[in-house]
Amino acid sequence: MTTFEHRLTTLDSGVRIVTEALPSVRSAALGFWIGTGSSGETHDEAGLSHLIEHMLFRGSSRYESLEIDQIFDGFGAELNAGTGKETTSVYTRVLDEHFGTAFDVMADMVWRPRFDAQELDAEREIVLEEIAMYEDDPQDKVFDVLGDAVFGDHPLGRAIIGRAEVVSGTPAEGLAAFHAGRYTPGNVVVAAAGAVDHDAIVELVRAAEGGVAAGGPVPSAPPVGAAEQRLRFHAKETEQYHLCLGTHGIARDDDRRYALRILDTILGGSSSSRLFVEVREKRGLAYSVSTFSSAYAHAGQFGLYVGTRPDNVEKALKVIGDELSRAIEDPATDAELQRAKENVKGRIGLSLESTTARMNRLGSAVLADMPLLSLDEIIERLDAVTVEDLRALAGELLDPARLSAAGVGGSEETFRAGLAHVSPSLAEAA
């Protein structure tokens, strides 16, 4: 039996510490996971979670910005962070001898950022450049356009990176107040994997959290009502059209998530998937074509992406429409089902050879109140997926009447003409 020897401790303040010791390695991956992201923001706050993530590196109560960089450079390590729809994480991987110092710096950054007004002015410009960069990259932009198409006015439909008006107009005091309401002990998980001592980390956290205001998670509201069919197009002169189809998926605690991993792999998640073979390999209609899924507390998203030249839009979408119809009727042969199961099991198993991947698994699962299953338990659930499970899920997620669409390219008419081969009602959608 393959087991995960993780340990979990919850302090009186609400901070959760989860670790997994791996005696055979000398490195340790460490992450602070905070339950805040773009889906917990109002329209007038859109981008504050992302801006705060940047400002954590601009100095804390005891460390200057340059000093933080120099410390981790001296370790031969990278210190990084990321903002998502529901989470923000700050993470690193260091040799075990540097763990204590790395923790001390990161804890001060997370709980006691400086929010200096001059540093904020400088960082605003960086984030505004990042927003401009995304606007200029149609392959990234189309996924934000799809979010708007699938979720409409719900915060899940907004770009994580935020709105330029919010980034440029929020003062340091407003940013500090937003931070104080979300970076509370009950909304933080400290995760570590590798050459770590659980009890020692618990004591480090206990000492570091002193004086931080109490508070728990900030709940996000689920999308209301059934998925609506929407079409969103961003006109931009590009060499390729960048196109996405998508719909509401399943929430992260839905037991069908194992079937979804299999369906995703068969339809567009691997180099032998149906869409990759039919669109790219057989017909040469795209360089990149794939499916993807995201799962959140109360909702999810499932979709596909293709990038193709203007004269191939209709042909590519015709093939995609045919493959979606085939997936509803015949989601997998026995050979496809078995190959997809082994693919998913292999990817999960191989990823767990990385201390960073193990830390990410621990932190994200505990923050989301998801069970930490052993590899054998995960394999058991994947092996239990049947063709009928896939057929039921495909019938829901790939129903042409439920699909929304997003496109970036020169002509909306070209896009709509192609969509008629997927869903006539979608081609006429507002």
TORPATOR-173941 format. One record per residue (C-alpha): residue in one letter; residue number from 1; x negated, z, y. Coordinates in pm, 1 decimal. Example, Ala and Ser with C-alpha at 12.3 -4.5 7.8 and 13.67 -1.06 7.14 Angstrom:
BEGIN
- code | pos | east | up | north
- A | 1 | -1230.0 | 780.0 | -450.0
- S | 2 | -1367.0 | 714.0 | -106.0
//
This chain:
BEGIN
- code | pos | east | up | north
- M | 1 | 0.0 | 0.0 | 0.0
- T | 2 | -139.1 | -107.1 | 337.5
- T | 3 | -71.5 | 162.8 | 596.0
- F | 4 | -130.8 | 213.4 | 963.0
- E | 5 | -283.5 | 556.3 | 1013.5
- H | 6 | -151.9 | 597.7 | 1364.6
- R | 7 | -87.3 | 932.1 | 1531.3
- L | 8 | 166.4 | 992.5 | 1806.8
- T | 9 | 186.8 | 1287.1 | 2044.7
- T | 10 | 436.7 | 1339.2 | 2327.5
- L | 11 | 333.6 | 1582.5 | 2599.7
- D | 12 | 580.8 | 1808.4 | 2780.7
- S | 13 | 563.0 | 1572.7 | 3078.5
- G | 14 | 682.7 | 1282.1 | 2865.0
- V | 15 | 353.4 | 1092.1 | 2835.2
- R | 16 | 315.7 | 946.7 | 2487.8
- I | 17 | -28.1 | 906.4 | 2328.9
- V | 18 | -57.5 | 683.8 | 2024.2
- T | 19 | -384.4 | 607.5 | 1846.1
- E | 20 | -521.4 | 446.9 | 1534.6
- A | 21 | -868.1 | 546.0 | 1415.0
- L | 22 | -1084.7 | 278.4 | 1253.3
- P | 23 | -1402.5 | 450.2 | 1134.4
- S | 24 | -1580.2 | 122.8 | 1050.6
- V | 25 | -1611.1 | 3.9 | 1413.9
- R | 26 | -1808.8 | 120.3 | 1716.1
- S | 27 | -1568.4 | -11.8 | 1979.1
- A | 28 | -1247.1 | 134.6 | 2114.0
- A | 29 | -959.9 | -51.4 | 2277.5
- L | 30 | -771.4 | 151.8 | 2537.6
- G | 31 | -454.4 | 66.5 | 2722.3
- F | 32 | -212.2 | 227.2 | 2965.6
- W | 33 | 138.1 | 86.6 | 2913.3
- I | 34 | 393.4 | 137.1 | 3189.4
- G | 35 | 764.3 | 64.4 | 3157.2
- T | 36 | 798.6 | -144.1 | 3470.7
- G | 37 | 814.4 | -517.8 | 3525.9
- S | 38 | 1000.4 | -792.1 | 3705.2
- S | 39 | 1333.0 | -729.0 | 3529.1
- G | 40 | 1351.7 | -382.9 | 3688.3
- E | 41 | 1322.9 | -518.3 | 4042.2
- T | 42 | 1594.4 | -604.8 | 4289.6
- H | 43 | 1584.7 | -934.6 | 4479.1
- D | 44 | 1415.3 | -759.0 | 4771.5
- E | 45 | 1157.0 | -603.8 | 4536.8
- A | 46 | 1073.0 | -920.3 | 4341.8
- G | 47 | 696.6 | -919.2 | 4297.4
- L | 48 | 618.3 | -553.3 | 4364.5
- S | 49 | 532.2 | -475.1 | 4001.1
- H | 50 | 285.4 | -763.9 | 3998.6
- L | 51 | 141.0 | -671.9 | 4339.0
- I | 52 | 89.3 | -311.4 | 4226.9
- E | 53 | -93.5 | -433.6 | 3917.4
- H | 54 | -337.7 | -609.2 | 4150.9
- M | 55 | -369.3 | -307.4 | 4381.0
- L | 56 | -469.6 | -76.6 | 4095.2
- F | 57 | -809.4 | -248.7 | 4107.4
- R | 58 | -844.8 | -200.3 | 4483.6
- G | 59 | -954.6 | 160.1 | 4462.4
- S | 60 | -821.8 | 496.2 | 4347.3
- S | 61 | -849.5 | 852.8 | 4466.9
- R | 62 | -1205.9 | 883.8 | 4331.9
- Y | 63 | -1330.7 | 529.9 | 4276.5
- E | 64 | -1395.5 | 244.2 | 4517.9
- S | 65 | -1296.7 | -108.0 | 4416.9
- L | 66 | -1657.2 | -228.6 | 4378.5
- E | 67 | -1746.7 | 88.4 | 4190.2
- I | 68 | -1475.5 | 18.1 | 3932.2
- D | 69 | -1616.9 | -330.4 | 3874.3
- Q | 70 | -1972.5 | -201.7 | 3848.9
- I | 71 | -1881.5 | 70.2 | 3597.3
- F | 72 | -1719.6 | -171.7 | 3353.8
- D | 73 | -1985.9 | -436.7 | 3409.4
- G | 74 | -2236.2 | -166.9 | 3316.4
- F | 75 | -2048.6 | -115.1 | 2990.1
- G | 76 | -2056.2 | -486.4 | 2908.3
- A | 77 | -1677.5 | -464.1 | 2909.4
- E | 78 | -1384.4 | -631.6 | 3079.1
- L | 79 | -1111.8 | -433.3 | 3252.1
- N | 80 | -789.5 | -629.6 | 3280.3
- A | 81 | -418.1 | -591.6 | 3340.6
- G | 82 | -96.2 | -784.6 | 3304.1
- T | 83 | 261.4 | -770.6 | 3428.4
- G | 84 | 556.9 | -881.2 | 3218.5
- K | 85 | 934.1 | -882.1 | 3246.5
- E | 86 | 959.6 | -519.5 | 3131.6
- T | 87 | 606.1 | -381.6 | 3111.6
- T | 88 | 277.0 | -352.2 | 3296.4
- S | 89 | -44.0 | -283.0 | 3107.0
- V | 90 | -400.5 | -195.9 | 3204.1
- Y | 91 | -651.8 | -232.0 | 2921.6
- T | 92 | -1014.0 | -255.9 | 2816.1
- R | 93 | -1242.8 | -242.7 | 2511.8
- V | 94 | -1566.1 | -45.7 | 2527.2
- L | 95 | -1827.5 | 102.7 | 2299.0
- D | 96 | -1723.5 | 447.3 | 2180.5
- E | 97 | -1993.7 | 619.9 | 2387.7
- H | 98 | -1829.6 | 490.4 | 2709.0
- F | 99 | -1471.0 | 580.5 | 2617.7
- G | 100 | -1451.4 | 900.3 | 2822.1
- T | 101 | -1569.4 | 737.4 | 3143.1
- A | 102 | -1346.9 | 432.9 | 3089.1
- F | 103 | -1047.2 | 658.9 | 3040.9
- D | 104 | -1127.7 | 862.5 | 3350.8
- V | 105 | -1148.8 | 553.3 | 3572.0
- M | 106 | -836.0 | 389.9 | 3427.5
- A | 107 | -626.5 | 706.5 | 3451.5
- D | 108 | -721.2 | 745.8 | 3817.2
- M | 109 | -636.4 | 380.6 | 3884.0
- V | 110 | -297.8 | 403.7 | 3712.1
- W | 111 | -180.9 | 737.3 | 3849.3
- R | 112 | -367.0 | 763.7 | 4180.4
- P | 113 | -417.3 | 420.3 | 4335.0
- R | 114 | -524.7 | 427.3 | 4697.0
- F | 115 | -294.7 | 160.4 | 4851.4
- D | 116 | -526.3 | 126.2 | 5148.5
- A | 117 | -359.1 | -95.1 | 5412.0
- Q | 118 | -667.7 | -313.4 | 5468.3
- E | 119 | -722.1 | -359.1 | 5093.4
- L | 120 | -353.0 | -446.6 | 5059.6
- D | 121 | -378.8 | -713.2 | 5327.8
- A | 122 | -668.7 | -872.5 | 5141.5
- E | 123 | -492.8 | -854.8 | 4804.5
- R | 124 | -173.7 | -1004.5 | 4946.5
- E | 125 | -367.0 | -1320.3 | 5024.9
- I | 126 | -495.1 | -1337.2 | 4667.7
- V | 127 | -146.3 | -1299.8 | 4521.6
- L | 128 | -6.5 | -1557.3 | 4765.1
- E | 129 | -278.5 | -1796.1 | 4646.7
- E | 130 | -177.6 | -1719.0 | 4289.0
- I | 131 | 185.1 | -1801.0 | 4371.4
- A | 132 | 74.4 | -2128.4 | 4532.6
- M | 133 | -136.2 | -2208.8 | 4225.2
- Y | 134 | 166.4 | -2165.7 | 3997.7
- E | 135 | 376.6 | -2382.4 | 4227.5
- D | 136 | 115.1 | -2656.4 | 4193.4
- D | 137 | 103.2 | -2632.5 | 3812.6
- P | 138 | 416.1 | -2799.1 | 3669.9
- Q | 139 | 338.5 | -2688.2 | 3314.8
- D | 140 | 367.2 | -2324.4 | 3428.4
- K | 141 | 639.3 | -2383.2 | 3684.3
- V | 142 | 885.5 | -2527.3 | 3432.2
- F | 143 | 905.2 | -2197.9 | 3241.0
- D | 144 | 1013.1 | -2015.1 | 3556.7
- V | 145 | 1267.3 | -2290.0 | 3620.7
- L | 146 | 1396.9 | -2236.4 | 3266.1
- G | 147 | 1430.7 | -1862.2 | 3327.7
- D | 148 | 1662.2 | -1939.4 | 3618.6
- A | 149 | 1859.6 | -2184.8 | 3403.8
- V | 150 | 1904.9 | -1943.9 | 3112.4
- F | 151 | 1959.0 | -1613.9 | 3295.7
- G | 152 | 2091.3 | -1724.8 | 3633.8
- D | 153 | 2093.0 | -1444.5 | 3890.7
- H | 154 | 1985.9 | -1175.2 | 3643.1
- P | 155 | 1634.4 | -1036.6 | 3709.7
- L | 156 | 1517.3 | -1173.6 | 3372.2
- G | 157 | 1555.9 | -1517.0 | 3527.1
- R | 158 | 1308.1 | -1451.9 | 3808.5
- A | 159 | 939.6 | -1533.9 | 3801.5
- I | 160 | 720.5 | -1234.7 | 3717.0
- I | 161 | 476.2 | -1330.2 | 3990.8
- G | 162 | 738.3 | -1255.7 | 4254.9
- R | 163 | 854.6 | -1393.2 | 4587.5
- A | 164 | 607.5 | -1472.7 | 4864.5
- E | 165 | 832.4 | -1305.2 | 5122.8
- V | 166 | 823.3 | -975.1 | 4932.8
- V | 167 | 448.9 | -990.1 | 4869.1
- S | 168 | 370.5 | -1063.2 | 5233.5
- G | 169 | 624.7 | -826.5 | 5386.7
- T | 170 | 611.2 | -499.7 | 5191.0
- P | 171 | 402.9 | -231.4 | 5368.5
- A | 172 | 161.7 | 0.4 | 5188.6
- E | 173 | 412.3 | 288.5 | 5215.2
- G | 174 | 681.8 | 84.7 | 5042.4
- L | 175 | 443.5 | -14.4 | 4765.7
- A | 176 | 336.3 | 347.9 | 4715.6
- A | 177 | 700.6 | 459.2 | 4691.9
- F | 178 | 776.5 | 190.1 | 4433.9
- H | 179 | 472.0 | 302.5 | 4233.2
- A | 180 | 568.3 | 670.8 | 4252.0
- G | 181 | 912.5 | 600.0 | 4107.8
- R | 182 | 781.9 | 405.1 | 3808.5
- Y | 183 | 431.5 | 520.2 | 3714.1
- T | 184 | 570.1 | 857.2 | 3605.7
- P | 185 | 450.2 | 1039.2 | 3292.4
- G | 186 | 772.6 | 974.5 | 3100.8
- N | 187 | 732.0 | 602.8 | 3165.2
- V | 188 | 372.0 | 576.2 | 3042.6
- V | 189 | 218.5 | 528.2 | 2697.8
- V | 190 | -155.4 | 566.5 | 2641.9
- A | 191 | -264.8 | 364.5 | 2337.8
- A | 192 | -606.1 | 342.4 | 2174.1
- A | 193 | -746.8 | 189.4 | 1855.9
- G | 194 | -1091.7 | 181.2 | 1699.6
- A | 195 | -1357.8 | 451.0 | 1720.8
- V | 196 | -1122.7 | 709.8 | 1870.4
- D | 197 | -1041.6 | 1078.9 | 1832.4
- H | 198 | -668.9 | 1139.2 | 1880.2
- D | 199 | -691.2 | 1507.2 | 1972.4
- A | 200 | -968.0 | 1442.0 | 2225.3
- I | 201 | -760.4 | 1168.0 | 2391.8
- V | 202 | -458.7 | 1398.8 | 2409.6
- E | 203 | -670.7 | 1647.9 | 2602.2
- L | 204 | -800.7 | 1374.0 | 2832.8
- V | 205 | -443.7 | 1270.9 | 2912.3
- R | 206 | -332.0 | 1629.4 | 2961.5
- A | 207 | -606.5 | 1682.1 | 3218.2
- A | 208 | -553.6 | 1347.6 | 3394.9
- E | 209 | -176.2 | 1366.4 | 3440.7
- G | 210 | -185.2 | 1687.0 | 3642.9
- G | 211 | 1.0 | 1659.8 | 3971.3
- V | 212 | 174.2 | 1331.8 | 3887.9
- A | 213 | 545.2 | 1340.6 | 3976.7
- A | 214 | 781.8 | 1375.8 | 3681.4
- G | 215 | 1026.3 | 1105.9 | 3581.0
- G | 216 | 1135.3 | 885.1 | 3295.8
- P | 217 | 1194.6 | 516.5 | 3227.7
- V | 218 | 1374.2 | 297.3 | 3479.3
- P | 219 | 1654.5 | 126.5 | 3283.2
- S | 220 | 1726.2 | -243.4 | 3329.3
- A | 221 | 2077.6 | -385.9 | 3311.1
- P | 222 | 2154.8 | -633.0 | 3031.2
- P | 223 | 2276.9 | -983.1 | 3114.9
- V | 224 | 2657.5 | -986.7 | 3131.3
- G | 225 | 2870.6 | -1241.6 | 2947.2
- A | 226 | 2792.4 | -1532.3 | 2720.7
- A | 227 | 2516.1 | -1781.3 | 2789.4
- E | 228 | 2621.5 | -2044.5 | 3040.5
- Q | 229 | 2500.7 | -2401.2 | 3030.6
- R | 230 | 2290.9 | -2472.2 | 3338.5
- L | 231 | 2055.6 | -2748.0 | 3443.0
- R | 232 | 1772.6 | -2680.6 | 3686.6
- F | 233 | 1534.8 | -2950.5 | 3810.8
- H | 234 | 1231.6 | -2911.9 | 4037.8
- A | 235 | 1144.5 | -3244.4 | 4197.1
- K | 236 | 768.0 | -3304.3 | 4209.0
- E | 237 | 563.5 | -3619.8 | 4171.8
- T | 238 | 370.2 | -3565.0 | 3850.1
- E | 239 | 205.0 | -3783.3 | 3587.3
- Q | 240 | 419.5 | -3619.1 | 3319.9
- Y | 241 | 767.7 | -3474.5 | 3310.8
- H | 242 | 757.9 | -3112.7 | 3195.9
- L | 243 | 1080.5 | -3026.0 | 3016.3
- C | 244 | 1227.9 | -2714.8 | 2856.5
- L | 245 | 1546.1 | -2646.3 | 2663.9
- G | 246 | 1654.3 | -2287.6 | 2607.2
- T | 247 | 1925.5 | -2030.0 | 2562.7
- H | 248 | 1982.3 | -1657.7 | 2522.7
- G | 249 | 1789.9 | -1533.2 | 2219.3
- I | 250 | 1801.6 | -1197.2 | 2044.8
- A | 251 | 1700.5 | -849.7 | 2165.2
- R | 252 | 1378.2 | -696.9 | 2040.1
- D | 253 | 1554.2 | -447.9 | 1808.7
- D | 254 | 1768.5 | -714.9 | 1640.6
- D | 255 | 1696.3 | -724.8 | 1265.6
- R | 256 | 1711.9 | -1104.8 | 1281.3
- R | 257 | 1376.9 | -1105.6 | 1460.8
- Y | 258 | 1200.9 | -1173.0 | 1129.8
- A | 259 | 1418.9 | -1476.3 | 1064.1
- L | 260 | 1350.4 | -1591.7 | 1420.4
- R | 261 | 973.9 | -1582.1 | 1361.9
- I | 262 | 1023.1 | -1804.4 | 1057.9
- L | 263 | 1260.6 | -2044.5 | 1234.5
- D | 264 | 1026.7 | -2070.1 | 1533.6
- T | 265 | 733.1 | -2151.9 | 1304.1
- I | 266 | 922.6 | -2424.1 | 1115.5
- L | 267 | 1075.2 | -2589.9 | 1420.7
- G | 268 | 786.9 | -2592.3 | 1667.2
- G | 269 | 546.4 | -2305.5 | 1622.4
- S | 270 | 268.5 | -2468.7 | 1420.6
- S | 271 | 78.6 | -2796.1 | 1380.6
- S | 272 | 290.0 | -2883.2 | 1075.2
- S | 273 | 618.9 | -2791.4 | 1243.5
- R | 274 | 900.6 | -3043.3 | 1260.7
- L | 275 | 883.9 | -3108.3 | 1632.9
- F | 276 | 504.0 | -3136.5 | 1638.8
- V | 277 | 505.8 | -3384.5 | 1351.0
- E | 278 | 801.4 | -3594.7 | 1468.6
- V | 279 | 733.6 | -3601.3 | 1844.0
- R | 280 | 353.8 | -3599.1 | 1855.5
- E | 281 | 204.2 | -3700.5 | 1523.4
- K | 282 | 445.2 | -3975.9 | 1414.2
- R | 283 | 544.0 | -4123.4 | 1750.7
- G | 284 | 277.9 | -4017.5 | 2001.4
- L | 285 | 540.5 | -3920.3 | 2258.3
- A | 286 | 366.3 | -3600.9 | 2376.5
- Y | 287 | 40.6 | -3415.9 | 2366.7
- S | 288 | 211.9 | -3076.3 | 2378.1
- V | 289 | 545.5 | -2987.5 | 2217.6
- S | 290 | 636.9 | -2641.6 | 2091.3
- T | 291 | 902.6 | -2374.5 | 2057.6
- F | 292 | 881.9 | -2016.8 | 2187.1
- S | 293 | 1079.2 | -1694.9 | 2194.9
- S | 294 | 1082.5 | -1376.4 | 2401.1
- A | 295 | 1259.1 | -1050.5 | 2319.5
- Y | 296 | 1361.7 | -781.8 | 2567.4
- A | 297 | 1552.4 | -453.3 | 2555.7
- H | 298 | 1900.1 | -603.8 | 2580.7
- A | 299 | 1845.6 | -976.9 | 2552.6
- G | 300 | 1610.5 | -1252.4 | 2452.3
- Q | 301 | 1524.2 | -1612.9 | 2511.8
- F | 302 | 1458.7 | -1898.8 | 2273.3
- G | 303 | 1338.5 | -2236.8 | 2387.9
- L | 304 | 1119.0 | -2540.4 | 2349.6
- Y | 305 | 877.4 | -2725.3 | 2575.1
- V | 306 | 758.5 | -3084.3 | 2586.7
- G | 307 | 540.7 | -3270.8 | 2835.1
- T | 308 | 570.5 | -3648.2 | 2833.9
- R | 309 | 527.0 | -3953.9 | 3058.2
- P | 310 | 830.9 | -4079.3 | 3251.9
- D | 311 | 885.8 | -4381.3 | 3024.8
- N | 312 | 889.7 | -4152.4 | 2718.9
- V | 313 | 1139.5 | -3891.8 | 2843.6
- E | 314 | 1445.3 | -4046.4 | 2681.6
- K | 315 | 1264.2 | -4130.0 | 2357.6
- A | 316 | 1115.8 | -3780.7 | 2326.3
- L | 317 | 1444.5 | -3604.8 | 2399.5
- K | 318 | 1626.1 | -3831.8 | 2152.9
- V | 319 | 1386.1 | -3721.7 | 1877.0
- I | 320 | 1416.6 | -3357.8 | 1984.9
- G | 321 | 1797.9 | -3379.5 | 1982.8
- D | 322 | 1790.1 | -3524.8 | 1631.8
- E | 323 | 1557.6 | -3248.2 | 1511.9
- L | 324 | 1773.7 | -2973.6 | 1662.5
- S | 325 | 2078.9 | -3118.0 | 1484.7
- R | 326 | 1885.2 | -3137.2 | 1158.5
- A | 327 | 1771.8 | -2777.2 | 1198.1
- I | 328 | 2131.5 | -2660.1 | 1229.0
- E | 329 | 2232.9 | -2838.3 | 908.7
- D | 330 | 1909.2 | -2806.1 | 712.4
- P | 331 | 1680.7 | -2545.1 | 873.1
- A | 332 | 1419.5 | -2538.4 | 596.0
- T | 333 | 1326.0 | -2677.3 | 260.5
- D | 334 | 1195.8 | -2431.3 | 4.1
- A | 335 | 842.1 | -2552.0 | 73.8
- E | 336 | 883.5 | -2516.9 | 451.9
- L | 337 | 1026.5 | -2167.8 | 414.6
- Q | 338 | 740.2 | -2051.2 | 196.0
- R | 339 | 474.1 | -2210.4 | 415.4
- A | 340 | 623.1 | -2056.1 | 729.9
- K | 341 | 636.5 | -1710.6 | 572.8
- E | 342 | 271.3 | -1730.9 | 474.9
- N | 343 | 182.8 | -1861.8 | 822.0
- V | 344 | 347.8 | -1566.8 | 996.1
- K | 345 | 207.0 | -1312.6 | 752.6
- G | 346 | -139.3 | -1462.3 | 790.9
- R | 347 | -129.4 | -1457.4 | 1170.0
- I | 348 | -14.8 | -1096.7 | 1177.7
- G | 349 | -269.8 | -984.1 | 921.5
- L | 350 | -561.2 | -1166.7 | 1083.6
- S | 351 | -472.2 | -1034.8 | 1429.2
- L | 352 | -499.6 | -679.3 | 1301.4
- E | 353 | -873.0 | -724.5 | 1251.9
- S | 354 | -897.5 | -689.5 | 1630.8
- T | 355 | -898.0 | -341.9 | 1785.8
- T | 356 | -738.1 | -488.8 | 2099.4
- A | 357 | -453.0 | -639.1 | 1898.2
- R | 358 | -398.2 | -308.3 | 1722.0
- M | 359 | -392.3 | -123.6 | 2054.0
- N | 360 | -147.3 | -377.5 | 2198.5
- R | 361 | 78.5 | -333.7 | 1896.6
- L | 362 | 75.1 | 44.8 | 1930.5
- G | 363 | 134.3 | 53.4 | 2305.3
- S | 364 | 407.8 | -208.2 | 2322.9
- A | 365 | 599.3 | -68.0 | 2024.0
- V | 366 | 593.5 | 294.8 | 2138.7
- L | 367 | 684.5 | 203.7 | 2496.5
- A | 368 | 982.6 | 3.9 | 2365.5
- D | 369 | 1085.5 | 278.5 | 2120.1
- M | 370 | 1035.8 | 34.2 | 1833.4
- P | 371 | 929.9 | 147.6 | 1485.2
- L | 372 | 563.6 | 111.6 | 1392.7
- L | 373 | 595.7 | -57.0 | 1054.6
- S | 374 | 312.2 | -95.9 | 809.5
- L | 375 | 187.8 | -445.6 | 728.9
- D | 376 | 350.6 | -417.6 | 386.7
- E | 377 | 683.6 | -327.3 | 546.6
- I | 378 | 659.5 | -625.9 | 779.7
- I | 379 | 575.2 | -856.6 | 488.6
- E | 380 | 872.0 | -721.8 | 293.1
- R | 381 | 1107.4 | -808.5 | 577.9
- L | 382 | 959.0 | -1155.0 | 619.9
- D | 383 | 980.4 | -1224.6 | 248.8
- A | 384 | 1348.9 | -1128.1 | 253.2
- V | 385 | 1438.7 | -1409.6 | 496.5
- T | 386 | 1652.7 | -1679.9 | 333.2
- V | 387 | 1751.2 | -2034.4 | 423.0
- E | 388 | 2101.9 | -1903.8 | 494.1
- D | 389 | 1958.6 | -1656.1 | 743.7
- L | 390 | 1786.6 | -1944.7 | 919.9
- R | 391 | 2098.8 | -2160.2 | 912.4
- A | 392 | 2308.3 | -1888.8 | 1076.3
- L | 393 | 2046.7 | -1827.0 | 1345.1
- A | 394 | 1989.5 | -2197.7 | 1411.6
- G | 395 | 2363.3 | -2252.2 | 1444.8
- E | 396 | 2369.0 | -1992.1 | 1720.1
- L | 397 | 2045.8 | -2067.0 | 1906.9
- L | 398 | 2041.0 | -2446.1 | 1878.4
- D | 399 | 2407.0 | -2515.8 | 1946.3
- P | 400 | 2401.4 | -2805.9 | 2199.1
- A | 401 | 2693.0 | -2649.2 | 2385.5
- R | 402 | 2485.0 | -2334.8 | 2458.0
- L | 403 | 2158.3 | -2495.2 | 2564.7
- S | 404 | 2034.7 | -2490.9 | 2922.2
- A | 405 | 1760.1 | -2715.5 | 3053.7
- A | 406 | 1475.2 | -2711.8 | 3303.8
- G | 407 | 1259.7 | -2996.2 | 3425.4
- V | 408 | 975.5 | -3070.5 | 3664.2
- G | 409 | 913.0 | -3433.0 | 3751.4
- G | 410 | 989.0 | -3720.5 | 3981.3
- S | 411 | 1351.6 | -3805.3 | 3905.1
- E | 412 | 1639.9 | -3581.4 | 3805.1
- E | 413 | 1832.5 | -3888.9 | 3689.2
- T | 414 | 1562.4 | -3967.5 | 3432.9
- F | 415 | 1584.7 | -3609.6 | 3309.6
- R | 416 | 1964.3 | -3617.2 | 3281.5
- A | 417 | 1957.6 | -3949.3 | 3098.4
- G | 418 | 1728.6 | -3799.6 | 2836.1
- L | 419 | 1936.7 | -3484.7 | 2802.9
- A | 420 | 2239.9 | -3692.8 | 2707.9
- H | 421 | 2070.8 | -3743.7 | 2369.4
- V | 422 | 2053.8 | -3366.5 | 2319.4
- S | 423 | 2383.3 | -3249.0 | 2467.6
- P | 424 | 2621.3 | -3470.7 | 2671.3
- S | 425 | 2770.8 | -3163.6 | 2837.7
- L | 426 | 2423.2 | -3042.6 | 2938.3
- A | 427 | 2343.8 | -3378.3 | 3097.9
- E | 428 | 2645.7 | -3324.0 | 3325.6
- A | 429 | 2586.4 | -2952.3 | 3388.2
- A | 430 | 2548.2 | -2810.9 | 3735.6
//
